Amino acid sequence: MSAPAEVTVYWRPGCPFCMRLRATLRLRGLHPREIDIWKDPDAAAFVRSVADGNETVPTVVVDGVAHVNPPPRLVVDALRRG
């Protein structure tokens, strides 16, 4: 059996893609670490560093690998792993 994935979701208020992802996760009872990039300048800088200088959210880090605007299925599968 593999270890559960470490998952962090970087998001911001008003982002429809973030709302879709977060709602999908909540409906399935999944609760990753979530960081609002508008409240955390270091998080915003991280997102820019992996999204070609843009603050594209959701950006999700799964086991150290960043995914910019991933499909919800990728995040659900990672959180259910293990």
Secondary structure, DSSP 8 states (H G I E B T S, - for coil): ------EEEEE-TT-HHHHHHHHHHHHTT---EEEETTT-HHHHHHHHHHTTTS--S-EEEETTEEEES--HHHHHHHHH--
